[in-house]
Amino acid sequence: MTYQYNLKLFEEEISKQFSRTNEEALAKIELKVQEIVRVSQTVVFNPQIEMLIKRINSQEDSDAFNLYYDKKQIEEQIFQLKSDAPYITGMYLYDLNGNPSYFSYTTSAIKNLDAPTFQTIQSKLSDTYGNLAWMSMPLPSSIEPSGFRQTIIIARLMKNSALQTYGVLVMAVDESFFAGILKELTKDGTGEVYLYNENKELLFSNSTQETDEKAQLLKDMNETRVMNNHLYVQGESKATSFKLVSSTSLSDIQAKNKNLSKRIVYTGLISILLTSILIVISTGNLLRPLKDLLMGLRKVRSGDFNARIEIRTKDELAYMAESFNAMAEQVGRLIKEVYLTQLSEREAELKALQVQLNPHFLHNMFNEIYWKLYLQNEKDTAALIATISEMLKYSLMPVRTLTTVREEFQQIRNYVKLQTELFEPDLETIIHADEQVLDNEMMRFLLQPLVENVFVHGFRNKVAHKVLVIRAHQQQDYLEIEVTDNGCGMDETAISILLGPKGASLPQRSDGREHLGVRSVVRRLELVHGQPYRLEVESVVNSGTTMRLILPNNPTRKELSEHAEG
């Protein structure tokens, strides 16, 4: 009883799977039909072919050369299409009188269509209104022993966009056109397939001996059923109205099911016997590695990270032993690394303190030199030393510490003063910031690279009348700082190189230090503020350059508190 129940469930599952296979085959047939539709539409709605056919009809009494030339052009048009559809074994263009007057092509598989065959085809087209008509018929063949080859015929009336009929298109394809798709349903050699067209006429079948009663039953079948120990399933395509009926033998399935059941029983008995033997053998082998693992864990727990387990097998226990050995080795290494890291951190801290002491030492030395020069009445030199000392003191502050526009401009005044005294005595400088932005916060060292770029590049080839203008003001909700010079200027290519690609990291310093400072400004703005804050560069060759910083308009905490109290 259990066997019968299992057999019934098995047959139901086979039915579902076979139905899905049938639906998949029907979907592939739809694609094939759509491909034929595309080929026929390419011919029927080809304006060149329609024009040539109309010209042939109007020139029936003309000279033979013009008729030959027009038919040759039709042949060229269709053969271009034929190369994309090698499965077509015959193609004919008939006139309205039933003569293949425009084009005729056939392969060695079949012969040209005779008049009775065309009349049969034409009778199927009376109610199609230009749609494809599918049919199967035996055509004369020179390669078949019987003299006939079962061929699938596809025909349609050739109607133009004005729905005027100007010819008949007939195509022939071999049964292999569908047989290749349906072989999945008949791969065991016992399956049967029946493909019907939209008029429920048999279009293809791999079975040649069917009674009229069975043929009618299959044609009208609309559900899965079992006949003669065969399972029949059916499906109908909504797109093409084709119906596909397929079957598979239940005898083979039942025989395979019996064999499978026997194999399951025998396999179960053998498995039980082998499992019992393996349990006895593996129990002894299992305990020894577990004992070694336990002893290793005890050694590691006591602090001996050099403990290792001897690997005696190649199973999961061996993997556990390898993992234990790797873990013990890694833990020991990590302990050493942590110890060395602590030593390195202490050494780095000492070096950092030393680095901080060195600049402070220089700052104090500059102050001593300043007072010595001042007392010796070397006031100009002393002023330069004082300027350098202020710049050094400003640079000792961390870059991440914010400054104000006032302090940043004072730093630039010191830098410009050194450049003027040492290298640029004829430099005209205008440095001005609106009163309302003097106490606004900004990042340190944003202006220094821009001003330095002016002296290094802008005034490189300028001998006299050098002008440098630095202004800061509020523009809408932004703080704008402009650095303008009347130097040599630069073109768009040089500006692109100066700013570098957006989001790119700073280049490695080798020989090209000239753009590193400006690029550092751009990169810092991208990392800290992002859009819309940026550096803009406007320049005219031989006329000068303006570099414009667009920054957040951030008042200091002092200004905010005064504003709140007011």
DRENMI-549162 format. One line per field, with one value per residue (C-alpha): residue number from 1; residue in three letters; x, y, z. Coordinates in nm, 3 decimals. Each point is the difference from the previous one (the first is absolute). Layout:
// residues N
num = (NUM;...)
residuo = (Ala;...)
xx = (X;...)
yy = (Y;...)
zz = (Z;...)
END
This chain:
// residues 566
num = (1;2;3;4;5;6;7;8;9;10;11;12;13;14;15;16;17;18;19;20;21;22;23;24;25;26;27;28;29;30;31;32;33;34;35;36;37;38;39;40;41;42;43;44;45;46;47;48;49;50;51;52;53;54;55;56;57;58;59;60;61;62;63;64;65;66;67;68;69;70;71;72;73;74;75;76;77;78;79;80;81;82;83;84;85;86;87;88;89;90;91;92;93;94;95;96;97;98;99;100;101;102;103;104;105;106;107;108;109;110;111;112;113;114;115;116;117;118;119;120;121;122;123;124;125;126;127;128;129;130;131;132;133;134;135;136;137;138;139;140;141;142;143;144;145;146;147;148;149;150;151;152;153;154;155;156;157;158;159;160;161;162;163;164;165;166;167;168;169;170;171;172;173;174;175;176;177;178;179;180;181;182;183;184;185;186;187;188;189;190;191;192;193;194;195;196;197;198;199;200;201;202;203;204;205;206;207;208;209;210;211;212;213;214;215;216;217;218;219;220;221;222;223;224;225;226;227;228;229;230;231;232;233;234;235;236;237;238;239;240;241;242;243;244;245;246;247;248;249;250;251;252;253;254;255;256;257;258;259;260;261;262;263;264;265;266;267;268;269;270;271;272;273;274;275;276;277;278;279;280;281;282;283;284;285;286;287;288;289;290;291;292;293;294;295;296;297;298;299;300;301;302;303;304;305;306;307;308;309;310;311;312;313;314;315;316;317;318;319;320;321;322;323;324;325;326;327;328;329;330;331;332;333;334;335;336;337;338;339;340;341;342;343;344;345;346;347;348;349;350;351;352;353;354;355;356;357;358;359;360;361;362;363;364;365;366;367;368;369;370;371;372;373;374;375;376;377;378;379;380;381;382;383;384;385;386;387;388;389;390;391;392;393;394;395;396;397;398;399;400;401;402;403;404;405;406;407;408;409;410;411;412;413;414;415;416;417;418;419;420;421;422;423;424;425;426;427;428;429;430;431;432;433;434;435;436;437;438;439;440;441;442;443;444;445;446;447;448;449;450;451;452;453;454;455;456;457;458;459;460;461;462;463;464;465;466;467;468;469;470;471;472;473;474;475;476;477;478;479;480;481;482;483;484;485;486;487;488;489;490;491;492;493;494;495;496;497;498;499;500;501;502;503;504;505;506;507;508;509;510;511;512;513;514;515;516;517;518;519;520;521;522;523;524;525;526;527;528;529;530;531;532;533;534;535;536;537;538;539;540;541;542;543;544;545;546;547;548;549;550;551;552;553;554;555;556;557;558;559;560;561;562;563;564;565;566)
residuo = (Met;Thr;Tyr;Gln;Tyr;Asn;Leu;Lys;Leu;Phe;Glu;Glu;Glu;Ile;Ser;Lys;Gln;Phe;Ser;Arg;Thr;Asn;Glu;Glu;Ala;Leu;Ala;Lys;Ile;Glu;Leu;Lys;Val;Gln;Glu;Ile;Val;Arg;Val;Ser;Gln;Thr;Val;Val;Phe;Asn;Pro;Gln;Ile;Glu;Met;Leu;Ile;Lys;Arg;Ile;Asn;Ser;Gln;Glu;Asp;Ser;Asp;Ala;Phe;Asn;Leu;Tyr;Tyr;Asp;Lys;Lys;Gln;Ile;Glu;Glu;Gln;Ile;Phe;Gln;Leu;Lys;Ser;Asp;Ala;Pro;Tyr;Ile;Thr;Gly;Met;Tyr;Leu;Tyr;Asp;Leu;Asn;Gly;Asn;Pro;Ser;Tyr;Phe;Ser;Tyr;Thr;Thr;Ser;Ala;Ile;Lys;Asn;Leu;Asp;Ala;Pro;Thr;Phe;Gln;Thr;Ile;Gln;Ser;Lys;Leu;Ser;Asp;Thr;Tyr;Gly;Asn;Leu;Ala;Trp;Met;Ser;Met;Pro;Leu;Pro;Ser;Ser;Ile;Glu;Pro;Ser;Gly;Phe;Arg;Gln;Thr;Ile;Ile;Ile;Ala;Arg;Leu;Met;Lys;Asn;Ser;Ala;Leu;Gln;Thr;Tyr;Gly;Val;Leu;Val;Met;Ala;Val;Asp;Glu;Ser;Phe;Phe;Ala;Gly;Ile;Leu;Lys;Glu;Leu;Thr;Lys;Asp;Gly;Thr;Gly;Glu;Val;Tyr;Leu;Tyr;Asn;Glu;Asn;Lys;Glu;Leu;Leu;Phe;Ser;Asn;Ser;Thr;Gln;Glu;Thr;Asp;Glu;Lys;Ala;Gln;Leu;Leu;Lys;Asp;Met;Asn;Glu;Thr;Arg;Val;Met;Asn;Asn;His;Leu;Tyr;Val;Gln;Gly;Glu;Ser;Lys;Ala;Thr;Ser;Phe;Lys;Leu;Val;Ser;Ser;Thr;Ser;Leu;Ser;Asp;Ile;Gln;Ala;Lys;Asn;Lys;Asn;Leu;Ser;Lys;Arg;Ile;Val;Tyr;Thr;Gly;Leu;Ile;Ser;Ile;Leu;Leu;Thr;Ser;Ile;Leu;Ile;Val;Ile;Ser;Thr;Gly;Asn;Leu;Leu;Arg;Pro;Leu;Lys;Asp;Leu;Leu;Met;Gly;Leu;Arg;Lys;Val;Arg;Ser;Gly;Asp;Phe;Asn;Ala;Arg;Ile;Glu;Ile;Arg;Thr;Lys;Asp;Glu;Leu;Ala;Tyr;Met;Ala;Glu;Ser;Phe;Asn;Ala;Met;Ala;Glu;Gln;Val;Gly;Arg;Leu;Ile;Lys;Glu;Val;Tyr;Leu;Thr;Gln;Leu;Ser;Glu;Arg;Glu;Ala;Glu;Leu;Lys;Ala;Leu;Gln;Val;Gln;Leu;Asn;Pro;His;Phe;Leu;His;Asn;Met;Phe;Asn;Glu;Ile;Tyr;Trp;Lys;Leu;Tyr;Leu;Gln;Asn;Glu;Lys;Asp;Thr;Ala;Ala;Leu;Ile;Ala;Thr;Ile;Ser;Glu;Met;Leu;Lys;Tyr;Ser;Leu;Met;Pro;Val;Arg;Thr;Leu;Thr;Thr;Val;Arg;Glu;Glu;Phe;Gln;Gln;Ile;Arg;Asn;Tyr;Val;Lys;Leu;Gln;Thr;Glu;Leu;Phe;Glu;Pro;Asp;Leu;Glu;Thr;Ile;Ile;His;Ala;Asp;Glu;Gln;Val;Leu;Asp;Asn;Glu;Met;Met;Arg;Phe;Leu;Leu;Gln;Pro;Leu;Val;Glu;Asn;Val;Phe;Val;His;Gly;Phe;Arg;Asn;Lys;Val;Ala;His;Lys;Val;Leu;Val;Ile;Arg;Ala;His;Gln;Gln;Gln;Asp;Tyr;Leu;Glu;Ile;Glu;Val;Thr;Asp;Asn;Gly;Cys;Gly;Met;Asp;Glu;Thr;Ala;Ile;Ser;Ile;Leu;Leu;Gly;Pro;Lys;Gly;Ala;Ser;Leu;Pro;Gln;Arg;Ser;Asp;Gly;Arg;Glu;His;Leu;Gly;Val;Arg;Ser;Val;Val;Arg;Arg;Leu;Glu;Leu;Val;His;Gly;Gln;Pro;Tyr;Arg;Leu;Glu;Val;Glu;Ser;Val;Val;Asn;Ser;Gly;Thr;Thr;Met;Arg;Leu;Ile;Leu;Pro;Asn;Asn;Pro;Thr;Arg;Lys;Glu;Leu;Ser;Glu;His;Ala;Glu;Gly)
xx = (0.000;0.283;0.166;-0.317;-0.036;0.362;-0.047;-0.302;0.194;0.286;-0.232;-0.154;0.345;0.098;-0.320;0.088;0.356;-0.109;-0.262;0.269;0.222;-0.294;-0.058;0.369;-0.006;-0.312;0.175;0.293;-0.247;-0.143;0.348;0.038;-0.339;0.090;0.321;-0.201;-0.239;0.297;0.136;-0.337;-0.056;0.344;-0.101;-0.363;0.062;0.320;-0.083;0.270;-0.151;-0.353;0.117;0.178;-0.307;-0.226;0.246;0.011;-0.381;-0.009;0.277;-0.119;0.017;0.335;0.331;0.139;0.309;-0.197;-0.205;0.317;0.166;-0.296;-0.024;0.374;-0.037;-0.279;0.227;0.283;-0.232;-0.131;0.336;0.135;-0.280;0.045;0.356;-0.145;-0.259;0.180;-0.280;-0.226;0.008;-0.223;-0.136;-0.236;-0.164;-0.324;-0.199;-0.375;-0.058;0.187;0.323;0.344;0.080;0.210;0.232;0.048;0.259;0.031;0.266;0.077;-0.225;-0.321;-0.107;-0.189;-0.366;-0.244;-0.334;-0.220;0.226;-0.027;-0.378;-0.012;0.214;-0.208;-0.320;0.141;0.062;-0.354;-0.084;0.348;-0.004;0.376;0.088;0.222;-0.161;0.184;-0.053;0.182;-0.003;0.214;0.198;0.179;0.361;0.291;0.183;-0.278;-0.050;-0.376;0.033;-0.169;0.128;-0.230;0.053;-0.144;-0.145;-0.042;-0.195;-0.153;-0.163;0.236;-0.189;0.151;-0.071;-0.320;-0.115;0.025;0.099;0.283;0.123;0.029;0.303;0.061;0.283;0.096;0.193;0.103;-0.161;0.335;-0.094;-0.224;0.157;0.312;-0.209;-0.219;0.282;0.006;-0.349;0.104;0.357;-0.076;-0.134;-0.347;-0.151;-0.246;-0.061;-0.286;0.010;-0.322;-0.041;-0.261;-0.265;0.079;0.160;0.296;0.317;0.268;0.015;0.265;-0.267;-0.121;-0.250;-0.303;-0.363;-0.260;-0.157;0.325;0.086;-0.336;0.042;0.342;-0.124;-0.285;0.198;0.008;0.137;0.262;-0.106;0.135;-0.065;0.153;0.241;0.126;-0.023;-0.130;0.032;-0.108;0.063;-0.123;0.184;-0.196;0.233;-0.017;-0.308;0.219;-0.080;0.267;-0.089;0.280;0.019;0.243;-0.013;-0.106;0.129;0.359;-0.066;-0.157;0.286;0.254;-0.196;0.011;0.372;0.052;-0.198;0.208;0.320;-0.115;-0.076;0.332;0.192;-0.167;0.093;0.359;0.020;-0.119;0.261;0.283;-0.107;0.018;0.351;0.116;-0.139;0.204;0.320;-0.041;-0.077;0.350;0.162;-0.210;0.095;0.379;0.009;-0.253;0.227;0.297;-0.212;-0.105;0.361;0.100;-0.277;0.119;0.357;-0.123;-0.218;0.308;0.183;0.204;-0.071;0.267;-0.225;-0.075;-0.223;0.130;-0.222;-0.066;-0.302;-0.129;-0.360;-0.189;0.199;0.315;-0.150;-0.076;0.357;0.139;-0.230;0.116;0.367;-0.064;-0.195;0.276;0.262;-0.208;-0.077;0.370;0.086;-0.270;0.130;0.346;-0.144;-0.198;0.314;0.206;-0.281;-0.001;0.374;-0.038;-0.275;0.217;0.291;-0.230;-0.133;0.356;0.085;-0.316;0.095;0.348;-0.142;-0.214;0.296;0.220;-0.234;-0.058;0.375;0.035;-0.277;0.180;0.331;-0.163;-0.127;0.355;0.145;-0.271;0.083;0.373;-0.041;-0.245;0.245;0.271;-0.227;-0.048;-0.372;-0.074;0.167;-0.160;-0.342;0.060;0.102;-0.315;-0.211;0.161;-0.057;-0.369;-0.035;0.173;-0.224;-0.309;0.122;0.049;-0.376;-0.166;-0.140;-0.340;-0.029;-0.221;0.123;-0.165;0.019;0.188;0.272;0.029;0.037;0.265;0.192;-0.023;0.116;0.305;0.072;-0.043;0.222;0.282;-0.041;0.001;0.305;0.203;-0.106;-0.272;0.082;-0.225;-0.308;-0.326;-0.221;-0.362;-0.130;-0.349;-0.281;-0.342;-0.050;-0.296;0.205;0.324;-0.106;-0.151;0.148;0.186;0.256;0.367;0.250;-0.257;0.142;0.372;0.020;-0.200;0.220;0.314;-0.121;-0.018;0.364;0.126;-0.199;-0.204;0.297;0.250;0.059;-0.117;0.275;-0.178;-0.335;-0.115;-0.339;-0.150;-0.353;-0.154;-0.357;-0.254;-0.370;-0.339;-0.187;-0.358;0.042;0.366;0.336;0.201;0.376;0.164;0.371;0.062;0.329;0.103;0.252;0.049;-0.340;-0.075;-0.226;-0.280;0.236;0.231;-0.299;-0.117;0.349;0.021;-0.331;0.038;-0.289;-0.292;0.029;0.357;0.251;0.309;0.289;0.322;0.269;0.288;0.095;-0.344;-0.049;-0.146;-0.370;0.009;-0.094;-0.300;-0.121;0.024;-0.239;-0.246;0.023;-0.047;-0.311;-0.143;0.074;-0.112;-0.282;-0.097;-0.233;-0.078;0.324;0.289;0.297;-0.065;0.275;-0.048;0.298;0.095;0.338;0.241;-0.265;-0.023;-0.185;-0.275;-0.031;-0.327;-0.073;-0.371;-0.020;-0.271;-0.099;0.067;0.008;0.198;-0.169;0.073;-0.190;-0.291;-0.027;0.017;-0.267;-0.223;0.046;-0.076)
yy = (0.000;0.237;-0.090;0.084;0.330;0.091;-0.103;0.231;0.291;-0.074;0.002;0.331;0.155;-0.139;0.152;0.344;-0.017;-0.123;0.277;0.260;-0.152;0.013;0.371;0.078;-0.171;0.197;0.325;-0.090;-0.071;0.350;0.145;-0.204;0.119;0.361;-0.046;-0.118;0.296;0.236;-0.154;0.023;0.360;0.094;-0.122;0.116;0.350;0.060;0.308;-0.089;-0.344;0.146;0.264;-0.260;-0.231;0.286;0.097;-0.360;-0.009;0.327;-0.106;-0.350;0.092;0.181;-0.134;-0.309;0.177;0.236;-0.291;-0.199;0.296;0.063;-0.369;-0.003;0.289;-0.188;-0.303;0.208;0.147;-0.342;-0.177;0.259;-0.110;-0.371;0.003;0.083;-0.284;-0.315;-0.223;0.114;-0.274;0.180;0.349;0.115;0.331;-0.065;0.253;0.030;-0.251;-0.276;0.016;0.017;0.293;0.210;-0.236;-0.375;-0.172;-0.359;-0.234;-0.358;-0.128;0.086;0.085;0.306;0.021;-0.120;0.163;-0.235;0.056;0.378;-0.021;-0.192;0.268;0.281;-0.152;0.036;0.375;0.113;0.103;0.090;0.375;0.003;-0.215;-0.306;-0.332;-0.310;-0.345;-0.330;-0.184;-0.248;0.168;-0.172;-0.077;-0.146;-0.127;-0.193;-0.368;0.053;0.303;0.230;0.193;0.122;0.376;0.288;0.274;0.359;0.235;0.347;0.253;0.288;0.312;0.346;0.274;0.086;-0.365;-0.058;-0.354;-0.003;-0.361;-0.321;-0.102;-0.372;-0.140;-0.362;-0.127;-0.353;-0.182;0.023;0.366;-0.123;-0.341;0.153;0.186;-0.299;-0.255;0.069;-0.153;-0.314;-0.054;-0.341;-0.130;-0.085;0.349;0.138;0.361;0.152;0.366;0.155;0.334;0.262;-0.198;-0.316;-0.161;-0.229;0.188;-0.235;-0.338;-0.264;-0.270;-0.130;-0.267;0.146;-0.102;0.259;-0.038;0.068;0.290;0.165;-0.062;0.161;0.297;0.068;-0.076;0.290;-0.166;-0.249;-0.362;-0.358;-0.216;-0.339;0.029;0.335;0.338;0.273;0.373;0.293;0.372;0.280;0.317;0.322;0.182;-0.247;-0.214;-0.307;-0.306;-0.247;-0.348;-0.221;-0.336;-0.218;-0.369;-0.087;-0.356;0.114;0.235;-0.279;-0.239;0.263;0.066;-0.370;-0.019;0.315;-0.138;-0.320;0.197;0.216;-0.310;-0.170;0.321;0.053;-0.346;0.034;0.348;-0.129;-0.277;0.232;0.263;-0.249;-0.105;0.361;0.098;-0.271;0.098;0.377;0.000;-0.119;0.242;0.287;-0.020;0.017;0.334;0.149;-0.092;0.170;0.309;0.017;-0.018;0.275;0.225;-0.047;0.102;0.316;0.085;-0.019;0.246;-0.238;0.133;-0.227;-0.301;-0.190;-0.302;-0.291;-0.055;-0.371;-0.006;0.185;0.056;0.277;-0.065;0.068;0.330;0.080;-0.086;0.219;0.280;-0.036;0.011;0.304;0.170;-0.061;0.132;0.306;0.081;-0.019;0.222;0.252;0.023;0.079;0.253;0.177;0.020;0.137;0.242;0.143;0.051;0.167;0.229;0.116;0.064;0.189;0.211;0.092;0.091;0.213;0.190;0.051;0.132;0.248;0.117;0.073;0.264;0.164;0.015;0.176;0.245;0.091;0.037;0.239;0.213;0.017;0.098;0.265;0.174;-0.017;0.165;0.254;0.105;0.029;0.242;-0.255;0.068;-0.101;-0.335;-0.040;0.065;-0.278;-0.236;0.094;-0.071;-0.342;-0.069;0.085;-0.226;-0.283;0.046;-0.009;-0.315;-0.179;-0.014;-0.326;0.025;-0.125;0.294;0.269;0.359;0.330;0.208;0.263;-0.246;-0.159;0.346;0.095;-0.315;0.099;0.355;-0.149;-0.223;0.286;0.222;-0.257;-0.038;0.379;0.061;-0.289;-0.048;0.237;0.362;0.143;-0.204;0.191;-0.180;0.060;-0.221;0.081;-0.182;0.135;0.071;-0.239;-0.304;0.063;-0.226;-0.274;-0.349;-0.181;-0.276;0.083;0.036;0.034;0.329;-0.076;-0.249;0.236;0.303;-0.210;-0.117;0.366;0.065;-0.330;-0.001;0.318;0.240;-0.244;0.195;0.344;0.251;0.318;0.135;-0.309;0.032;-0.241;0.057;-0.213;0.072;-0.169;0.080;-0.161;-0.104;-0.109;-0.293;-0.063;0.139;0.089;0.061;0.110;-0.006;0.205;0.072;0.164;-0.273;-0.220;-0.177;-0.346;-0.181;-0.251;-0.297;0.145;0.072;-0.362;-0.125;0.245;-0.110;-0.369;-0.247;0.023;-0.233;-0.107;-0.052;0.220;-0.094;-0.146;0.262;-0.068;0.278;0.153;0.205;0.303;-0.104;-0.193;0.302;0.109;-0.357;-0.041;0.296;-0.156;-0.339;0.141;0.188;-0.322;-0.206;0.251;0.197;-0.156;0.166;0.285;0.120;0.006;0.179;0.185;0.115;0.265;0.097;0.177;-0.070;0.296;0.192;-0.163;-0.253;0.007;-0.289;0.010;-0.201;-0.067;-0.087;-0.042;0.327;-0.118;0.276;-0.073;-0.107;0.346;0.170;-0.238;0.073;0.379;-0.029;-0.200;0.254;0.287)
zz = (0.000;0.086;-0.330;-0.195;0.183;-0.072;-0.364;-0.028;0.147;-0.236;-0.302;0.109;0.030;-0.342;-0.142;0.139;-0.129;-0.343;-0.021;0.073;-0.269;-0.242;0.082;-0.049;-0.341;-0.093;0.097;-0.227;-0.282;0.051;-0.055;-0.319;-0.126;0.080;-0.199;-0.304;0.046;-0.002;-0.321;-0.175;0.111;-0.125;-0.346;-0.005;0.135;-0.199;-0.211;-0.253;-0.066;-0.021;-0.251;-0.215;-0.004;-0.101;-0.275;-0.125;-0.009;-0.197;-0.241;-0.094;-0.368;0.032;-0.113;0.168;0.134;0.224;0.136;0.062;0.169;0.234;0.096;0.060;0.243;0.184;0.017;0.149;0.262;0.108;-0.007;0.246;0.232;-0.085;0.135;0.347;-0.023;-0.124;0.125;-0.289;-0.267;-0.246;-0.065;-0.275;-0.096;-0.196;-0.192;0.048;-0.281;0.185;-0.201;0.168;-0.225;0.236;0.188;0.048;0.215;0.114;0.136;-0.103;0.280;-0.188;-0.352;-0.118;0.097;-0.264;-0.078;0.211;0.301;-0.037;-0.037;0.330;0.162;-0.150;0.136;0.351;-0.046;-0.076;0.360;0.130;-0.086;-0.045;0.303;-0.027;-0.085;0.123;-0.155;-0.049;-0.331;-0.197;-0.276;-0.291;0.093;-0.191;0.307;0.175;-0.096;-0.003;-0.228;0.253;0.304;0.277;0.009;0.200;-0.222;0.120;-0.227;0.018;-0.227;-0.081;0.106;0.007;0.254;-0.191;0.043;-0.376;-0.098;-0.250;0.020;0.202;0.208;0.052;0.212;0.066;0.302;0.087;0.294;0.179;0.058;0.285;0.062;0.157;0.256;0.087;0.041;0.376;0.019;-0.191;0.117;0.152;-0.334;0.133;0.007;-0.253;-0.107;-0.199;-0.109;-0.132;-0.178;0.079;-0.192;0.204;-0.305;0.068;-0.086;0.135;0.172;0.058;-0.004;-0.338;0.104;0.173;-0.023;-0.092;0.342;0.182;-0.233;0.071;0.373;0.006;-0.203;0.245;0.318;0.247;0.315;0.112;-0.038;-0.013;-0.309;-0.080;0.291;-0.141;0.175;-0.235;0.075;-0.214;-0.024;-0.223;-0.096;0.038;-0.238;-0.292;0.088;-0.057;0.210;0.113;0.129;0.129;0.176;0.188;0.084;0.355;-0.038;-0.004;0.292;0.203;-0.080;0.097;0.319;0.096;-0.067;0.199;0.295;0.000;-0.012;0.291;0.212;-0.082;0.051;0.338;0.123;-0.115;0.154;0.338;-0.006;-0.102;0.252;0.282;-0.101;-0.039;0.341;0.167;-0.185;0.025;0.374;0.078;-0.244;0.130;0.363;-0.050;-0.191;0.244;0.289;-0.174;-0.061;0.365;0.119;-0.245;0.129;0.355;-0.096;-0.177;0.297;0.224;-0.229;-0.216;-0.350;-0.149;0.054;-0.322;-0.076;-0.206;-0.305;-0.045;-0.233;-0.306;0.107;0.181;0.316;-0.197;-0.109;0.366;0.095;-0.281;0.109;0.361;-0.104;-0.221;0.281;0.256;-0.241;-0.086;0.365;0.085;-0.294;0.090;0.357;-0.135;-0.246;0.274;0.214;-0.289;-0.091;0.351;-0.021;-0.343;0.128;0.287;-0.237;-0.241;0.288;0.103;-0.360;-0.030;0.317;-0.141;-0.328;0.193;0.208;-0.305;-0.163;0.342;0.046;-0.338;0.091;0.323;-0.186;-0.251;0.290;0.148;-0.340;-0.044;0.330;-0.066;-0.343;0.141;0.273;-0.267;-0.191;-0.286;0.003;-0.362;0.040;0.340;-0.155;-0.253;0.279;0.191;-0.309;-0.042;0.371;-0.029;-0.307;0.183;0.304;-0.225;-0.173;0.334;0.049;-0.126;-0.351;0.121;0.243;-0.153;-0.033;-0.093;-0.313;0.204;0.108;-0.347;-0.162;0.258;-0.094;-0.370;0.083;0.170;-0.298;-0.252;0.216;-0.015;-0.378;-0.047;0.217;-0.142;-0.364;-0.121;0.098;-0.278;0.102;0.051;0.252;0.100;0.283;0.124;0.180;0.080;0.368;0.026;-0.108;0.193;0.287;-0.216;0.052;-0.278;-0.049;0.050;-0.285;-0.280;-0.131;0.041;-0.297;-0.226;0.075;-0.030;-0.344;-0.108;0.086;-0.142;-0.325;-0.050;0.032;-0.151;-0.323;0.119;0.070;0.114;0.123;0.186;0.169;0.253;0.134;0.277;0.105;0.228;0.006;0.052;-0.314;0.078;0.243;-0.085;0.098;-0.312;0.004;-0.327;-0.081;-0.316;-0.179;-0.326;-0.084;-0.306;0.029;-0.137;-0.246;0.073;-0.028;0.263;0.227;-0.029;0.086;0.291;0.157;-0.086;-0.053;0.242;0.298;-0.089;0.279;0.019;-0.235;0.141;0.037;-0.235;-0.238;-0.043;0.318;-0.185;0.018;0.327;0.216;-0.207;-0.034;0.377;0.040;-0.247;0.167;0.351;-0.111;-0.151;0.310;0.266;-0.164;-0.333;-0.248;-0.058;0.162;-0.241;-0.156;-0.327;-0.235;-0.270;-0.212;-0.321;-0.156;0.046;0.196;0.341;0.214;0.264;0.245;0.195;0.314;0.067;0.374;0.264;0.165;0.356;0.267;0.315;0.324;0.141;-0.283;0.042;0.373;-0.058;-0.267;0.236;0.283;-0.239)
END
